[in-house]
Amino acid sequence: MMNNQENICCICGKKYTGWGNNPWPVVKDENARCCDECNNNQVLSARLTQMFSGKENKA
């Protein structure tokens, strides 16, 4: 099932269509969603940095 609803990325503010991505740990609001570009360029690297530094702050 596709979601063609237009949304606003919580990180860059650009419009995107679809479900979006969980922006944690860049944005710690559990209801926030980010676009694929921000997920690929900011969120994933932040998660890897936390994982390899041993600092997993989920709150």
C-alpha distance matrix in Angstrom:
0.0 3.8 6.7 9.6 12.1 15.3 16.9 20.3 20.9 23.3 25.4 26.0 25.1 23.2 20.2 16.8 13.3 10.3 10.5 14.0 16.2 18.7 22.0 24.4 27.4 27.7 26.6 27.2 25.3 22.6 20.6 20.9 18.3 19.3 18.3 18.0 21.5 23.0 21.2 22.7 26.0 26.9 24.9 24.9 28.6 29.4 27.9 29.8 33.0 32.8 32.2 35.1 37.4 36.8 35.9 32.7 32.9 29.7 31.1
3.8 0.0 3.8 6.2 9.0 12.0 13.8 17.2 18.0 20.7 22.7 22.9 21.9 19.8 16.6 13.3 9.7 7.0 8.3 11.6 14.4 17.4 20.3 23.1 26.0 25.8 24.8 25.8 24.0 21.8 19.5 19.2 16.2 16.8 15.4 15.3 18.7 20.4 19.0 20.5 23.6 24.6 23.0 23.3 26.9 27.8 26.7 28.7 31.7 31.8 31.5 34.3 36.4 36.3 35.1 32.2 32.2 29.2 30.5
6.7 3.8 0.0 3.8 5.6 8.6 10.3 13.9 15.1 17.7 20.0 20.3 18.9 17.0 13.8 10.8 7.2 4.7 6.1 9.5 12.8 15.6 18.3 21.3 24.2 23.7 22.3 23.4 21.3 19.4 16.7 16.3 13.5 14.4 13.4 14.1 17.4 18.7 17.7 19.7 22.5 23.2 21.6 22.5 26.0 26.6 25.8 28.1 30.8 30.7 30.8 33.8 35.6 35.4 33.9 31.0 30.6 27.6 28.5
9.6 6.2 3.8 0.0 3.8 6.4 9.3 12.8 14.6 17.7 19.9 19.5 17.7 15.4 11.8 9.1 5.5 5.3 8.2 10.8 14.5 17.6 19.6 23.0 25.7 24.7 23.3 24.9 22.8 21.4 18.5 17.5 14.6 15.0 13.3 14.4 17.2 18.7 18.5 20.3 22.8 23.7 22.7 23.8 27.1 27.8 27.4 29.8 32.2 32.4 32.9 35.6 37.3 37.5 35.9 33.1 32.7 29.8 30.6
12.1 9.0 5.6 3.8 0.0 3.8 6.4 10.2 12.6 15.4 18.0 17.8 15.5 13.7 10.1 8.4 5.5 6.0 8.0 10.2 13.9 16.5 18.3 21.6 24.4 23.2 21.4 22.8 20.4 19.3 16.0 15.1 12.8 13.6 12.7 14.7 17.3 18.2 18.3 20.6 22.7 23.1 22.0 23.8 26.9 27.1 27.0 29.7 31.7 31.7 32.5 35.4 36.8 36.9 34.9 32.1 31.3 28.4 28.7
15.3 12.0 8.6 6.4 3.8 0.0 3.8 7.1 9.9 13.0 15.4 14.6 12.1 10.2 6.5 5.7 4.5 6.9 9.1 9.9 13.5 16.2 17.1 20.7 23.2 21.4 19.7 21.7 19.5 19.0 15.9 14.1 11.8 11.9 10.8 13.3 15.2 16.0 16.8 19.2 20.7 21.1 20.5 22.6 25.4 25.6 26.0 28.7 30.4 30.6 31.8 34.5 35.6 36.1 34.0 31.5 30.5 27.9 28.2
16.9 13.8 10.3 9.3 6.4 3.8 0.0 3.8 6.6 9.3 12.0 11.8 9.3 8.3 5.5 5.4 6.0 7.7 8.4 8.1 11.2 13.4 13.9 17.4 19.8 18.0 16.1 18.1 15.8 15.8 12.7 10.6 8.5 8.8 8.7 11.9 13.7 13.6 14.5 17.4 18.6 18.4 17.7 20.2 22.9 22.6 23.1 26.1 27.6 27.6 29.0 31.8 32.6 33.0 30.7 28.3 27.1 24.6 24.7
20.3 17.2 13.9 12.8 10.2 7.1 3.8 0.0 3.8 6.3 8.8 8.4 5.6 5.6 4.5 6.2 8.6 10.5 10.9 9.1 11.5 13.0 12.5 16.0 18.0 15.6 13.8 16.3 14.4 15.2 12.6 9.6 8.0 7.5 7.9 11.6 12.4 11.7 13.3 16.2 16.7 16.2 16.0 18.9 21.1 20.6 21.7 24.6 25.7 25.8 27.6 30.2 30.8 31.4 29.0 26.9 25.5 23.4 23.3
20.9 18.0 15.1 14.6 12.6 9.9 6.6 3.8 0.0 3.8 5.5 5.8 4.8 5.5 6.2 6.9 9.8 11.0 10.8 7.9 9.1 10.5 9.3 12.9 14.6 12.1 10.8 13.7 12.6 13.6 11.8 8.2 6.2 4.4 5.3 9.1 9.6 8.2 9.9 12.9 13.2 12.4 12.3 15.3 17.4 16.9 18.1 21.0 21.9 22.2 24.1 26.6 27.1 27.9 25.5 23.6 22.4 20.6 20.8
23.3 20.7 17.7 17.7 15.4 13.0 9.3 6.3 3.8 0.0 3.8 6.2 5.8 8.3 9.7 10.7 13.3 14.0 12.9 9.9 10.0 9.9 7.9 10.9 12.3 9.7 7.7 10.6 9.5 11.4 10.0 6.3 6.0 5.4 8.1 11.5 11.8 9.2 10.7 14.1 13.9 12.1 11.6 15.1 16.9 15.5 16.9 20.1 20.6 20.4 22.6 25.2 25.3 25.9 23.2 21.3 19.7 18.0 17.8
25.4 22.7 20.0 19.9 18.0 15.4 12.0 8.8 5.5 3.8 0.0 3.8 5.9 8.3 10.8 11.8 14.9 15.8 15.0 11.5 11.0 10.9 8.0 10.7 11.4 8.0 7.5 11.1 11.4 13.5 13.0 9.2 8.5 6.2 8.1 10.8 10.0 6.9 9.2 12.0 11.0 9.1 9.6 13.2 14.3 13.1 15.2 18.0 18.2 18.5 21.0 23.1 23.1 24.3 21.7 20.4 19.1 18.0 18.2
26.0 22.9 20.3 19.5 17.8 14.6 11.8 8.4 5.8 6.2 3.8 0.0 3.8 5.6 8.9 10.6 14.2 15.9 16.0 12.7 13.0 13.8 11.2 14.3 14.9 11.4 11.3 15.0 15.1 17.0 16.0 12.2 10.9 8.1 8.3 10.9 9.2 7.2 10.5 12.6 11.2 10.4 11.9 15.1 15.9 15.5 17.9 20.3 20.4 21.3 23.7 25.6 25.7 27.2 24.9 23.8 22.7 21.8 22.0
25.1 21.9 18.9 17.7 15.5 12.1 9.3 5.6 4.8 5.8 5.9 3.8 0.0 3.8 6.7 9.3 12.8 14.9 15.3 12.6 13.7 14.8 12.8 16.0 17.1 13.9 12.8 16.0 15.2 17.1 15.3 11.7 10.6 8.7 9.0 12.4 11.5 10.1 13.0 15.4 14.6 13.9 14.8 18.1 19.3 18.7 20.7 23.4 23.7 24.3 26.7 28.8 28.9 30.1 27.6 26.2 24.8 23.4 23.2
23.2 19.8 17.0 15.4 13.7 10.2 8.3 5.6 5.5 8.3 8.3 5.6 3.8 0.0 3.8 6.6 10.2 13.0 14.2 11.8 13.6 15.6 14.2 17.7 19.1 16.1 15.4 18.6 17.8 19.1 17.1 13.6 11.5 9.1 7.9 10.8 10.0 9.9 12.8 14.7 14.3 14.5 15.6 18.4 19.9 20.0 21.8 24.2 24.9 25.9 27.9 29.9 30.4 31.8 29.6 28.1 27.1 25.6 25.8
20.2 16.6 13.8 11.8 10.1 6.5 5.5 4.5 6.2 9.7 10.8 8.9 6.7 3.8 0.0 3.8 7.0 10.1 11.9 10.4 13.1 15.6 15.1 18.9 20.7 18.1 17.1 19.9 18.5 19.2 16.7 13.7 11.2 9.5 7.9 10.9 11.2 11.7 13.8 15.9 16.4 16.8 17.3 19.8 21.8 22.1 23.4 25.8 27.0 27.8 29.4 31.7 32.5 33.6 31.4 29.5 28.6 26.7 27.0
16.8 13.3 10.8 9.1 8.4 5.7 5.4 6.2 6.9 10.7 11.8 10.6 9.3 6.6 3.8 0.0 3.8 6.7 8.9 7.7 10.8 13.9 14.1 17.9 20.0 18.0 17.2 19.8 18.5 18.4 16.1 13.3 10.2 8.5 6.1 8.4 9.7 10.9 12.2 14.1 15.4 16.2 16.2 18.2 20.6 21.3 22.0 24.3 26.0 26.8 28.0 30.3 31.6 32.4 30.6 28.5 27.9 25.8 26.5
13.3 9.7 7.2 5.5 5.5 4.5 6.0 8.6 9.8 13.3 14.9 14.2 12.8 10.2 7.0 3.8 0.0 3.8 7.0 7.5 11.2 14.5 15.7 19.4 21.8 20.3 19.3 21.4 19.8 19.0 16.4 14.4 11.2 10.5 8.3 9.8 12.1 13.6 14.0 15.9 17.8 18.8 18.2 19.7 22.7 23.4 23.6 25.9 28.0 28.5 29.3 31.9 33.3 33.9 32.2 29.8 29.3 26.8 27.7
10.3 7.0 4.7 5.3 6.0 6.9 7.7 10.5 11.0 14.0 15.8 15.9 14.9 13.0 10.1 6.7 3.8 0.0 3.8 5.7 9.3 12.6 14.6 18.0 20.7 19.9 18.8 20.4 18.8 17.4 15.0 13.6 10.3 10.3 8.7 9.6 12.8 14.1 13.4 15.4 18.0 18.7 17.5 18.6 21.9 22.6 22.2 24.5 26.9 27.2 27.6 30.4 32.0 32.3 30.7 28.0 27.7 25.0 26.1
10.5 8.3 6.1 8.2 8.0 9.1 8.4 10.9 10.8 12.9 15.0 16.0 15.3 14.2 11.9 8.9 7.0 3.8 0.0 3.8 6.8 9.6 12.2 15.2 18.1 17.8 16.5 17.6 15.9 14.1 11.9 11.0 7.9 9.0 8.7 9.7 13.3 13.7 12.3 14.9 17.6 17.7 15.8 16.9 20.5 20.7 19.9 22.5 24.9 24.7 25.1 28.1 29.7 29.6 27.9 25.0 24.6 21.7 22.8
14.0 11.6 9.5 10.8 10.2 9.9 8.1 9.1 7.9 9.9 11.5 12.7 12.6 11.8 10.4 7.7 7.5 5.7 3.8 0.0 3.8 7.1 9.0 12.3 15.0 14.3 13.4 15.0 13.8 12.6 11.0 9.0 5.3 5.3 5.3 6.7 10.1 10.0 8.7 11.6 14.1 14.0 12.2 13.7 17.1 17.2 16.8 19.5 21.7 21.7 22.4 25.3 26.7 26.8 25.1 22.5 22.1 19.5 20.7
16.2 14.4 12.8 14.5 13.9 13.5 11.2 11.5 9.1 10.0 11.0 13.0 13.7 13.6 13.1 10.8 11.2 9.3 6.8 3.8 0.0 3.8 6.0 9.0 11.7 11.6 11.1 12.5 12.1 10.7 10.3 8.4 5.2 5.1 6.3 6.8 9.9 8.9 6.6 9.8 12.3 11.7 9.2 10.5 14.0 13.9 13.2 16.0 18.2 18.0 18.6 21.6 23.0 23.1 21.4 18.8 18.6 16.2 17.7
18.7 17.4 15.6 17.6 16.5 16.2 13.4 13.0 10.5 9.9 10.9 13.8 14.8 15.6 15.6 13.9 14.5 12.6 9.6 7.1 3.8 0.0 3.8 5.7 8.7 9.4 8.6 9.2 9.1 7.5 8.2 6.8 5.3 6.5 9.1 10.0 12.4 10.3 7.9 11.3 13.3 11.6 8.4 10.1 13.4 12.4 11.3 14.6 16.5 15.7 16.4 19.7 20.7 20.4 18.5 15.6 15.1 12.5 14.0
22.0 20.3 18.3 19.6 18.3 17.1 13.9 12.5 9.3 7.9 8.0 11.2 12.8 14.2 15.1 14.1 15.7 14.6 12.2 9.0 6.0 3.8 0.0 3.8 6.1 5.7 5.4 7.2 8.1 8.3 9.3 6.8 5.9 5.7 8.8 10.0 11.2 8.2 6.7 10.2 11.1 8.7 5.9 8.8 11.3 9.8 9.7 13.2 14.4 13.8 15.4 18.3 18.9 19.1 16.8 14.5 13.8 11.9 13.1
24.4 23.1 21.3 23.0 21.6 20.7 17.4 16.0 12.9 10.9 10.7 14.3 16.0 17.7 18.9 17.9 19.4 18.0 15.2 12.3 9.0 5.7 3.8 0.0 3.1 5.1 5.2 5.3 7.6 7.6 10.1 8.7 9.1 9.5 12.5 13.3 14.4 11.3 9.4 12.4 13.0 10.0 6.7 9.0 11.0 8.6 7.8 11.6 12.5 11.1 12.7 15.9 16.1 15.9 13.4 10.9 10.0 8.1 9.7
27.4 26.0 24.2 25.7 24.4 23.2 19.8 18.0 14.6 12.3 11.4 14.9 17.1 19.1 20.7 20.0 21.8 20.7 18.1 15.0 11.7 8.7 6.1 3.1 0.0 3.8 5.5 5.7 9.0 9.9 12.7 11.1 11.7 11.6 14.4 15.1 15.5 12.1 10.6 13.0 12.9 9.5 6.7 9.0 9.9 6.7 6.6 10.3 10.3 8.7 11.1 14.0 13.7 13.7 11.0 9.1 8.2 7.5 9.1
27.7 25.8 23.7 24.7 23.2 21.4 18.0 15.6 12.1 9.7 8.0 11.4 13.9 16.1 18.1 18.0 20.3 19.9 17.8 14.3 11.6 9.4 5.7 5.1 3.8 0.0 3.8 6.4 9.3 11.1 13.0 10.5 10.8 9.9 12.6 13.7 13.4 9.7 9.4 11.9 11.1 7.4 5.9 9.3 9.8 6.9 8.6 11.9 11.5 11.0 13.7 16.1 15.7 16.5 13.7 12.5 11.4 11.0 11.8
26.6 24.8 22.3 23.3 21.4 19.7 16.1 13.8 10.8 7.7 7.5 11.3 12.8 15.4 17.1 17.2 19.3 18.8 16.5 13.4 11.1 8.6 5.4 5.2 5.5 3.8 0.0 3.8 5.7 8.2 9.8 7.4 8.8 9.0 12.5 14.4 14.8 11.1 11.0 14.2 13.8 10.5 8.7 12.2 13.4 10.6 11.5 15.1 15.0 13.9 16.5 19.2 18.7 18.9 15.9 14.1 12.1 10.9 10.7
27.2 25.8 23.4 24.9 22.8 21.7 18.1 16.3 13.7 10.6 11.1 15.0 16.0 18.6 19.9 19.8 21.4 20.4 17.6 15.0 12.5 9.2 7.2 5.3 5.7 6.4 3.8 0.0 3.8 6.1 8.8 7.9 10.3 11.6 15.3 17.1 17.9 14.5 13.6 16.9 16.9 13.5 11.1 14.0 15.3 12.2 12.2 15.9 15.9 13.9 16.1 19.2 18.5 18.0 14.8 12.4 9.9 8.0 7.2
25.3 24.0 21.3 22.8 20.4 19.5 15.8 14.4 12.6 9.5 11.4 15.1 15.2 17.8 18.5 18.5 19.8 18.8 15.9 13.8 12.1 9.1 8.1 7.6 9.0 9.3 5.7 3.8 0.0 3.8 5.5 5.4 8.8 11.1 14.9 17.3 18.6 15.4 14.7 18.3 18.7 15.7 13.3 16.3 18.1 15.4 15.2 19.0 19.4 17.5 19.5 22.7 22.2 21.5 18.4 15.7 13.2 10.6 9.3
22.6 21.8 19.4 21.4 19.3 19.0 15.8 15.2 13.6 11.4 13.5 17.0 17.1 19.1 19.2 18.4 19.0 17.4 14.1 12.6 10.7 7.5 8.3 7.6 9.9 11.1 8.2 6.1 3.8 0.0 3.8 5.6 8.3 11.3 14.9 16.9 18.9 16.2 14.7 18.3 19.4 16.7 13.8 16.1 18.6 16.2 15.2 18.9 19.9 17.8 19.1 22.7 22.7 21.6 18.8 15.6 13.5 10.3 9.7
20.6 19.5 16.7 18.5 16.0 15.9 12.7 12.6 11.8 10.0 13.0 16.0 15.3 17.1 16.7 16.1 16.4 15.0 11.9 11.0 10.3 8.2 9.3 10.1 12.7 13.0 9.8 8.8 5.5 3.8 0.0 3.8 6.7 10.3 13.7 16.2 18.4 16.1 15.0 18.8 20.1 17.8 15.2 17.8 20.5 18.5 17.8 21.5 22.7 21.0 22.3 25.8 25.9 25.1 22.3 19.3 17.3 14.1 13.4
20.9 19.2 16.3 17.5 15.1 14.1 10.6 9.6 8.2 6.3 9.2 12.2 11.7 13.6 13.7 13.3 14.4 13.6 11.0 9.0 8.4 6.8 6.8 8.7 11.1 10.5 7.4 7.9 5.4 5.6 3.8 0.0 3.8 6.9 10.5 13.3 15.1 12.6 12.1 16.0 16.9 14.7 12.6 15.5 18.0 16.2 16.2 19.8 20.8 19.7 21.4 24.6 24.7 24.5 21.7 19.0 17.2 14.5 14.2
18.3 16.2 13.5 14.6 12.8 11.8 8.5 8.0 6.2 6.0 8.5 10.9 10.6 11.5 11.2 10.2 11.2 10.3 7.9 5.3 5.2 5.3 5.9 9.1 11.7 10.8 8.8 10.3 8.8 8.3 6.7 3.8 0.0 3.8 7.0 9.7 11.9 10.0 9.4 13.1 14.5 13.0 11.1 13.7 16.5 15.6 15.5 18.8 20.3 19.7 21.1 24.1 24.8 24.8 22.5 19.9 18.7 16.2 16.6
19.3 16.8 14.4 15.0 13.6 11.9 8.8 7.5 4.4 5.4 6.2 8.1 8.7 9.1 9.5 8.5 10.5 10.3 9.0 5.3 5.1 6.5 5.7 9.5 11.6 9.9 9.0 11.6 11.1 11.3 10.3 6.9 3.8 0.0 3.8 6.7 8.2 6.4 6.5 10.0 11.1 10.1 9.0 11.7 14.2 13.8 14.4 17.3 18.7 18.9 20.3 23.0 23.8 24.4 22.3 20.2 19.4 17.4 18.2
18.3 15.4 13.4 13.3 12.7 10.8 8.7 7.9 5.3 8.1 8.1 8.3 9.0 7.9 7.9 6.1 8.3 8.7 8.7 5.3 6.3 9.1 8.8 12.5 14.4 12.6 12.5 15.3 14.9 14.9 13.7 10.5 7.0 3.8 0.0 3.8 5.5 5.5 6.2 8.7 10.1 10.5 10.2 12.2 14.7 15.2 16.0 18.3 20.0 20.7 21.9 24.3 25.5 26.4 24.7 22.7 22.4 20.6 21.7
18.0 15.3 14.1 14.4 14.7 13.3 11.9 11.6 9.1 11.5 10.8 10.9 12.4 10.8 10.9 8.4 9.8 9.6 9.7 6.7 6.8 10.0 10.0 13.3 15.1 13.7 14.4 17.1 17.3 16.9 16.2 13.3 9.7 6.7 3.8 0.0 3.8 5.6 4.9 6.0 8.5 9.9 9.6 10.4 13.1 14.5 15.0 16.7 18.8 19.9 20.7 22.8 24.5 25.5 24.3 22.5 22.8 21.2 22.9
21.5 18.7 17.4 17.2 17.3 15.2 13.7 12.4 9.6 11.8 10.0 9.2 11.5 10.0 11.2 9.7 12.1 12.8 13.3 10.1 9.9 12.4 11.2 14.4 15.5 13.4 14.8 17.9 18.6 18.9 18.4 15.1 11.9 8.2 5.5 3.8 0.0 3.8 5.4 5.2 6.0 8.2 9.4 10.4 12.1 13.8 15.1 16.4 18.0 19.7 20.9 22.4 23.9 25.5 24.3 23.0 23.4 22.3 24.0
23.0 20.4 18.7 18.7 18.2 16.0 13.6 11.7 8.2 9.2 6.9 7.2 10.1 9.9 11.7 10.9 13.6 14.1 13.7 10.0 8.9 10.3 8.2 11.3 12.1 9.7 11.1 14.5 15.4 16.2 16.1 12.6 10.0 6.4 5.5 5.6 3.8 0.0 3.8 5.4 5.1 5.3 6.5 8.7 10.2 11.0 12.6 14.5 15.6 17.0 18.6 20.4 21.4 22.9 21.3 20.1 20.1 19.2 20.6
21.2 19.0 17.7 18.5 18.3 16.8 14.5 13.3 9.9 10.7 9.2 10.5 13.0 12.8 13.8 12.2 14.0 13.4 12.3 8.7 6.6 7.9 6.7 9.4 10.6 9.4 11.0 13.6 14.7 14.7 15.0 12.1 9.4 6.5 6.2 4.9 5.4 3.8 0.0 3.8 5.7 5.7 4.7 6.0 8.7 9.6 10.2 12.2 14.1 15.1 16.1 18.2 19.7 20.8 19.5 17.9 18.3 17.1 19.0
22.7 20.5 19.7 20.3 20.6 19.2 17.4 16.2 12.9 14.1 12.0 12.6 15.4 14.7 15.9 14.1 15.9 15.4 14.9 11.6 9.8 11.3 10.2 12.4 13.0 11.9 14.2 16.9 18.3 18.3 18.8 16.0 13.1 10.0 8.7 6.0 5.2 5.4 3.8 0.0 3.8 6.0 6.4 5.8 7.7 10.1 10.8 11.6 13.6 15.5 16.2 17.6 19.5 21.1 20.3 19.2 20.2 19.5 21.8
26.0 23.6 22.5 22.8 22.7 20.7 18.6 16.7 13.2 13.9 11.0 11.2 14.6 14.3 16.4 15.4 17.8 18.0 17.6 14.1 12.3 13.3 11.1 13.0 12.9 11.1 13.8 16.9 18.7 19.4 20.1 16.9 14.5 11.1 10.1 8.5 6.0 5.1 5.7 3.8 0.0 3.8 6.4 6.8 6.8 9.1 11.1 11.7 12.7 15.0 16.4 17.4 18.7 20.8 19.9 19.3 20.1 19.9 22.0
26.9 24.6 23.2 23.7 23.1 21.1 18.4 16.2 12.4 12.1 9.1 10.4 13.9 14.5 16.8 16.2 18.8 18.7 17.7 14.0 11.7 11.6 8.7 10.0 9.5 7.4 10.5 13.5 15.7 16.7 17.8 14.7 13.0 10.1 10.5 9.9 8.2 5.3 5.7 6.0 3.8 0.0 3.8 5.8 5.6 6.2 8.8 10.2 10.6 12.4 14.3 15.7 16.4 18.3 16.9 16.3 16.7 16.7 18.5
24.9 23.0 21.6 22.7 22.0 20.5 17.7 16.0 12.3 11.6 9.6 11.9 14.8 15.6 17.3 16.2 18.2 17.5 15.8 12.2 9.2 8.4 5.9 6.7 6.7 5.9 8.7 11.1 13.3 13.8 15.2 12.6 11.1 9.0 10.2 9.6 9.4 6.5 4.7 6.4 6.4 3.8 0.0 3.8 5.5 5.1 6.2 8.7 9.9 10.7 12.3 14.4 15.3 16.5 15.0 13.7 14.1 13.6 15.7
24.9 23.3 22.5 23.8 23.8 22.6 20.2 18.9 15.3 15.1 13.2 15.1 18.1 18.4 19.8 18.2 19.7 18.6 16.9 13.7 10.5 10.1 8.8 9.0 9.0 9.3 12.2 14.0 16.3 16.1 17.8 15.5 13.7 11.7 12.2 10.4 10.4 8.7 6.0 5.8 6.8 5.8 3.8 0.0 3.8 5.4 5.1 6.2 8.6 10.0 10.5 12.3 14.2 15.4 14.7 13.6 15.0 14.6 17.4
28.6 26.9 26.0 27.1 26.9 25.4 22.9 21.1 17.4 16.9 14.3 15.9 19.3 19.9 21.8 20.6 22.7 21.9 20.5 17.1 14.0 13.4 11.3 11.0 9.9 9.8 13.4 15.3 18.1 18.6 20.5 18.0 16.5 14.2 14.7 13.1 12.1 10.2 8.7 7.7 6.8 5.6 5.5 3.8 0.0 3.8 5.4 5.1 6.1 8.6 9.7 10.6 12.0 14.1 13.7 13.5 15.1 15.7 18.3
29.4 27.8 26.6 27.8 27.1 25.6 22.6 20.6 16.9 15.5 13.1 15.5 18.7 20.0 22.1 21.3 23.4 22.6 20.7 17.2 13.9 12.4 9.8 8.6 6.7 6.9 10.6 12.2 15.4 16.2 18.5 16.2 15.6 13.8 15.2 14.5 13.8 11.0 9.6 10.1 9.1 6.2 5.1 5.4 3.8 0.0 3.8 5.5 5.1 6.2 8.6 10.1 10.5 12.2 10.9 10.6 11.7 12.5 14.9
27.9 26.7 25.8 27.4 27.0 26.0 23.1 21.7 18.1 16.9 15.2 17.9 20.7 21.8 23.4 22.0 23.6 22.2 19.9 16.8 13.2 11.3 9.7 7.8 6.6 8.6 11.5 12.2 15.2 15.2 17.8 16.2 15.5 14.4 16.0 15.0 15.1 12.6 10.2 10.8 11.1 8.8 6.2 5.1 5.4 3.8 0.0 3.8 5.4 5.2 6.1 8.7 9.9 10.6 9.7 8.5 10.3 10.6 13.7
29.8 28.7 28.1 29.8 29.7 28.7 26.1 24.6 21.0 20.1 18.0 20.3 23.4 24.2 25.8 24.3 25.9 24.5 22.5 19.5 16.0 14.6 13.2 11.6 10.3 11.9 15.1 15.9 19.0 18.9 21.5 19.8 18.8 17.3 18.3 16.7 16.4 14.5 12.2 11.6 11.7 10.2 8.7 6.2 5.1 5.5 3.8 0.0 3.8 5.4 5.0 6.1 8.4 9.8 10.2 10.1 12.7 13.7 16.9
33.0 31.7 30.8 32.2 31.7 30.4 27.6 25.7 21.9 20.6 18.2 20.4 23.7 24.9 27.0 26.0 28.0 26.9 24.9 21.7 18.2 16.5 14.4 12.5 10.3 11.5 15.0 15.9 19.4 19.9 22.7 20.8 20.3 18.7 20.0 18.8 18.0 15.6 14.1 13.6 12.7 10.6 9.9 8.6 6.1 5.1 5.4 3.8 0.0 3.8 5.5 5.4 6.0 8.5 8.5 9.6 11.9 13.8 16.6
32.8 31.8 30.7 32.4 31.7 30.6 27.6 25.8 22.2 20.4 18.5 21.3 24.3 25.9 27.8 26.8 28.5 27.2 24.7 21.7 18.0 15.7 13.8 11.1 8.7 11.0 13.9 13.9 17.5 17.8 21.0 19.7 19.7 18.9 20.7 19.9 19.7 17.0 15.1 15.5 15.0 12.4 10.7 10.0 8.6 6.2 5.2 5.4 3.8 0.0 3.8 5.5 5.1 6.0 5.1 5.9 8.3 10.4 13.3
32.2 31.5 30.8 32.9 32.5 31.8 29.0 27.6 24.1 22.6 21.0 23.7 26.7 27.9 29.4 28.0 29.3 27.6 25.1 22.4 18.6 16.4 15.4 12.7 11.1 13.7 16.5 16.1 19.5 19.1 22.3 21.4 21.1 20.3 21.9 20.7 20.9 18.6 16.1 16.2 16.4 14.3 12.3 10.5 9.7 8.6 6.1 5.0 5.5 3.8 0.0 3.8 5.6 5.3 6.4 6.5 10.0 11.5 14.9
35.1 34.3 33.8 35.6 35.4 34.5 31.8 30.2 26.6 25.2 23.1 25.6 28.8 29.9 31.7 30.3 31.9 30.4 28.1 25.3 21.6 19.7 18.3 15.9 14.0 16.1 19.2 19.2 22.7 22.7 25.8 24.6 24.1 23.0 24.3 22.8 22.4 20.4 18.2 17.6 17.4 15.7 14.4 12.3 10.6 10.1 8.7 6.1 5.4 5.5 3.8 0.0 3.8 5.4 7.8 9.4 12.8 14.9 18.1
37.4 36.4 35.6 37.3 36.8 35.6 32.6 30.8 27.1 25.3 23.1 25.7 28.9 30.4 32.5 31.6 33.3 32.0 29.7 26.7 23.0 20.7 18.9 16.1 13.7 15.7 18.7 18.5 22.2 22.7 25.9 24.7 24.8 23.8 25.5 24.5 23.9 21.4 19.7 19.5 18.7 16.4 15.3 14.2 12.0 10.5 9.9 8.4 6.0 5.1 5.6 3.8 0.0 3.8 5.5 8.4 11.2 14.1 16.8
36.8 36.3 35.4 37.5 36.9 36.1 33.0 31.4 27.9 25.9 24.3 27.2 30.1 31.8 33.6 32.4 33.9 32.3 29.6 26.8 23.1 20.4 19.1 15.9 13.7 16.5 18.9 18.0 21.5 21.6 25.1 24.5 24.8 24.4 26.4 25.5 25.5 22.9 20.8 21.1 20.8 18.3 16.5 15.4 14.1 12.2 10.6 9.8 8.5 6.0 5.3 5.4 3.8 0.0 3.8 6.2 9.4 12.2 15.0
35.9 35.1 33.9 35.9 34.9 34.0 30.7 29.0 25.5 23.2 21.7 24.9 27.6 29.6 31.4 30.6 32.2 30.7 27.9 25.1 21.4 18.5 16.8 13.4 11.0 13.7 15.9 14.8 18.4 18.8 22.3 21.7 22.5 22.3 24.7 24.3 24.3 21.3 19.5 20.3 19.9 16.9 15.0 14.7 13.7 10.9 9.7 10.2 8.5 5.1 6.4 7.8 5.5 3.8 0.0 3.8 6.0 9.3 11.7
32.7 32.2 31.0 33.1 32.1 31.5 28.3 26.9 23.6 21.3 20.4 23.8 26.2 28.1 29.5 28.5 29.8 28.0 25.0 22.5 18.8 15.6 14.5 10.9 9.1 12.5 14.1 12.4 15.7 15.6 19.3 19.0 19.9 20.2 22.7 22.5 23.0 20.1 17.9 19.2 19.3 16.3 13.7 13.6 13.5 10.6 8.5 10.1 9.6 5.9 6.5 9.4 8.4 6.2 3.8 0.0 3.8 6.0 9.1
32.9 32.2 30.6 32.7 31.3 30.5 27.1 25.5 22.4 19.7 19.1 22.7 24.8 27.1 28.6 27.9 29.3 27.7 24.6 22.1 18.6 15.1 13.8 10.0 8.2 11.4 12.1 9.9 13.2 13.5 17.3 17.2 18.7 19.4 22.4 22.8 23.4 20.1 18.3 20.2 20.1 16.7 14.1 15.0 15.1 11.7 10.3 12.7 11.9 8.3 10.0 12.8 11.2 9.4 6.0 3.8 0.0 3.8 5.6
29.7 29.2 27.6 29.8 28.4 27.9 24.6 23.4 20.6 18.0 18.0 21.8 23.4 25.6 26.7 25.8 26.8 25.0 21.7 19.5 16.2 12.5 11.9 8.1 7.5 11.0 10.9 8.0 10.6 10.3 14.1 14.5 16.2 17.4 20.6 21.2 22.3 19.2 17.1 19.5 19.9 16.7 13.6 14.6 15.7 12.5 10.6 13.7 13.8 10.4 11.5 14.9 14.1 12.2 9.3 6.0 3.8 0.0 3.8
31.1 30.5 28.5 30.6 28.7 28.2 24.7 23.3 20.8 17.8 18.2 22.0 23.2 25.8 27.0 26.5 27.7 26.1 22.8 20.7 17.7 14.0 13.1 9.7 9.1 11.8 10.7 7.2 9.3 9.7 13.4 14.2 16.6 18.2 21.7 22.9 24.0 20.6 19.0 21.8 22.0 18.5 15.7 17.4 18.3 14.9 13.7 16.9 16.6 13.3 14.9 18.1 16.8 15.0 11.7 9.1 5.6 3.8 0.0
